């Protein structure tokens, strides 16, 4: 039979254990906050939104107003609004105005240096796509978008992902003809044709050759395609 003294000891131990477990969870909850948003990021977003809400009014009917808006929104990296004023510049045929031209170039170079040159291709593509879709005639951001597609496509090609490489080559060519696009596409099809020939499948090789043959490409690609065509025809 358990003595009264032992019962008291057992109860004391249980109480101490319960207090210890409760203290652990209280400490854990205090020391490791759950689902608390990043305060700095939140403050930065709030400041950006406040700046946008308090933006000055710009006169889109004058060169001075468009210039001021491009400077303001470009430096704020609000490219939805930047592209709207850039569109006004081109619509009014002000793109040869030295001040406006220089401002577009400045913002384009800022984006290129900050994002593309530092390897953040996704962000450079996102920004250039916003501007391009609003102002496709603006060659600077269009060129940046082309460079982004080429870089993504080249990286895919080097990893032997020919589907992604071809997709990005076509993204360029859907915008306009550029050798960056047609040469990448040619490289994809040269690799496909070489693989077909290695497997002894001249029918597939001929089909792939027919697809790429009429594209204008650099001379080194044309020389390689001519060489492969001779092989398909059984001349070599």
C-alpha positions as a printed Julia matrix, in Angstrom:
236×3 Matrix{Float64}:
  0.0    0.0      0.0
  1.39   3.41    -0.98
  2.1    5.61     1.96
  0.8    9.14     2.26
  4.37  10.38     1.96
  4.88   8.56    -1.36
  1.57   9.85    -2.7
  2.66  13.41    -1.93
  5.99  12.81    -3.71
  4.24  11.38    -6.81
  1.8   14.29    -6.97
  4.69  16.75    -6.62
  6.55  15.1     -9.5
  3.47  15.21   -11.75
  2.89  18.89   -10.97
  6.52  19.72   -11.74
  6.31  17.82   -15.05
  3.14  19.65   -16.07
  4.68  23.0    -15.2
  7.8   22.13   -17.18
  5.84  21.1    -20.29
  3.67  24.2    -20.11
  6.71  26.43   -19.72
  8.35  24.81   -22.77
  5.41  25.57   -25.07
  5.06  29.12   -23.74
  8.76  29.71   -24.39
  8.54  28.13   -27.82
  5.62  30.32   -28.79
  7.43  33.45   -27.67
 10.82  32.58   -29.13
  9.62  31.39   -32.55
  6.87  33.68   -33.85
  4.58  32.03   -36.37
  3.3   33.61   -39.59
  4.57  37.09   -38.72
  5.03  39.08   -41.96
  8.41  40.59   -42.86
  8.13  44.03   -41.28
 10.75  45.64   -43.53
  9.14  44.28   -46.7
  5.71  45.4    -45.5
  6.96  48.9    -44.7
  8.69  49.12   -48.09
  5.52  48.05   -49.91
  3.47  50.53   -47.91
  5.92  53.31   -48.75
  5.8   52.43   -52.46
  2.01  52.41   -52.47
  1.99  55.74   -50.63
  4.32  57.25   -53.22
  2.06  56.0    -56.02
 -1.05  57.37   -54.35
  0.6   60.76   -53.84
  2.05  60.96   -57.34
  1.94  64.4    -58.93
 -0.26  65.09   -61.93
  1.48  65.05   -65.3
  0.27  66.71   -68.49
  0.46  64.04   -71.2
 -0.26  66.63   -73.92
  3.12  68.34   -73.54
  6.69  67.14   -73.97
  7.57  68.54   -70.58
  4.75  66.65   -68.88
  5.63  63.36   -70.58
  9.32  63.81   -69.76
  8.55  64.48   -66.08
  6.24  61.45   -65.91
  8.77  59.13   -67.54
 11.43  60.3    -65.12
  9.15  59.93   -62.09
  7.64  56.53   -62.89
 10.84  55.14   -64.4
 12.85  55.83   -61.26
  9.97  54.53   -59.14
 10.01  51.36   -61.31
  6.29  51.69   -61.9
  6.45  50.44   -65.47
  2.71  50.25   -66.0
  2.53  54.03   -65.73
  5.94  54.59   -67.32
  4.82  52.74   -70.46
  1.61  54.78   -70.67
  3.6   58.01   -70.95
  6.16  56.39   -73.24
  3.22  55.51   -75.5
  2.24  59.18   -75.56
  5.77  60.04   -76.62
  5.6   57.74   -79.63
  1.98  58.58   -80.46
  2.87  62.26   -80.72
  6.05  61.49   -82.72
  8.23  62.96   -79.98
 10.61  59.99   -79.93
 13.32  62.04   -81.7
 13.18  64.81   -79.12
 16.67  64.65   -77.53
 15.4   65.01   -73.95
 12.69  62.38   -74.26
 14.94  60.03   -76.21
 17.65  60.38   -73.57
 15.16  59.68   -70.78
 13.88  56.49   -72.41
 17.48  55.39   -72.93
 18.36  56.19   -69.3
 15.51  54.09   -67.87
 16.23  51.26   -70.31
 19.9   51.23   -69.26
 18.93  51.31   -65.57
 16.78  48.19   -66.03
 19.42  46.45   -68.15
 22.2   47.14   -65.66
 20.18  46.4    -62.53
 18.5   43.22   -63.71
 19.71  41.71   -67.01
 23.43  42.3    -66.48
 23.21  40.87   -62.96
 21.49  37.71   -64.14
 17.93  38.46   -63.02
 16.54  37.61   -66.44
 13.01  36.92   -65.2
 12.64  40.45   -63.81
 14.2   42.01   -66.91
 11.74  40.02   -69.03
  8.8   41.01   -66.85
  9.6   44.73   -67.11
 10.45  44.7    -70.81
  7.23  42.78   -71.54
  5.12  45.39   -69.74
  6.66  48.17   -71.82
  6.71  46.2    -75.08
  3.02  45.29   -74.89
  2.09  48.95   -74.43
  4.7   50.4    -76.81
  5.87  47.7    -79.3
  7.47  50.37   -81.51
  9.89  51.36   -78.75
 13.02  49.55   -79.86
 14.99  49.73   -76.59
 12.7   47.68   -74.36
 11.81  45.48   -77.32
 15.49  44.68   -77.73
 15.82  43.92   -74.01
 12.89  41.51   -74.3
 14.6   39.82   -77.26
 17.82  39.48   -75.28
 15.91  37.89   -72.41
 14.26  35.31   -74.67
 17.61  34.58   -76.31
 19.35  34.09   -72.95
 16.61  31.78   -71.66
 16.63  29.88   -74.96
 20.42  29.57   -75.07
 20.53  28.3    -71.5
 17.88  25.71   -72.37
 19.77  24.71   -75.53
 22.98  24.21   -73.57
 21.04  21.91   -71.23
 19.71  20.02   -74.27
 16.14  21.21   -73.61
 15.32  21.72   -77.27
 11.6   22.25   -76.64
 12.21  25.27   -74.39
 14.98  26.55   -76.66
 12.69  26.41   -79.71
  9.85  28.06   -77.79
 12.04  31.03   -76.91
 13.43  31.28   -80.43
  9.85  31.51   -81.7
  9.0   34.1    -79.04
 11.62  36.33   -80.63
 10.49  35.68   -84.19
  6.85  36.36   -83.3
  7.94  39.86   -82.31
 10.01  40.51   -85.4
 12.74  38.91   -87.48
 16.01  38.89   -85.59
 19.04  36.71   -86.13
 19.07  36.07   -82.38
 15.85  34.13   -82.94
 16.55  32.47   -86.29
 20.09  31.41   -85.33
 18.84  29.86   -82.09
 16.1   28.08   -84.04
 18.67  26.88   -86.59
 20.89  25.5    -83.83
 17.93  23.59   -82.41
 17.1   22.05   -85.79
 20.72  21.31   -86.64
 20.91  19.31   -83.42
 17.61  17.57   -84.25
 18.8   16.68   -87.76
 22.15  15.41   -86.5
 20.3   13.2    -84.0
 18.0   11.93   -86.77
 20.96  11.02   -88.94
 22.77   9.3    -86.06
 19.65   7.16   -85.61
 19.52   6.48   -89.34
 16.16   8.25   -89.73
 16.57  10.28   -92.9
 12.81  10.83   -93.21
 12.7   12.74   -89.93
 15.94  14.52   -90.84
 14.43  15.66   -94.16
 11.25  16.86   -92.41
 13.25  18.93   -89.92
 15.4   20.29   -92.74
 12.29  21.39   -94.65
 11.11  23.3    -91.59
 14.28  25.3    -91.04
 15.55  25.64   -94.61
 13.8   28.89   -95.61
 14.73  30.83   -92.48
 17.34  33.52   -92.92
 20.26  32.55   -90.7
 23.92  33.46   -90.22
 26.38  32.1    -92.79
 27.91  29.55   -90.44
 24.47  28.03   -89.82
 23.71  28.07   -93.55
 26.98  26.25   -94.25
 26.11  23.59   -91.67
 22.59  23.17   -93.06
 23.99  22.76   -96.58
 26.38  20.1    -95.3
 23.59  18.22   -93.55
 21.33  18.47   -96.6
 23.97  16.8    -98.73
 24.14  13.98   -96.21
 20.36  13.56   -96.28
 20.41  13.42  -100.07
 23.17  10.81   -99.92
 25.71  12.96  -101.71
 28.27  12.63   -98.86
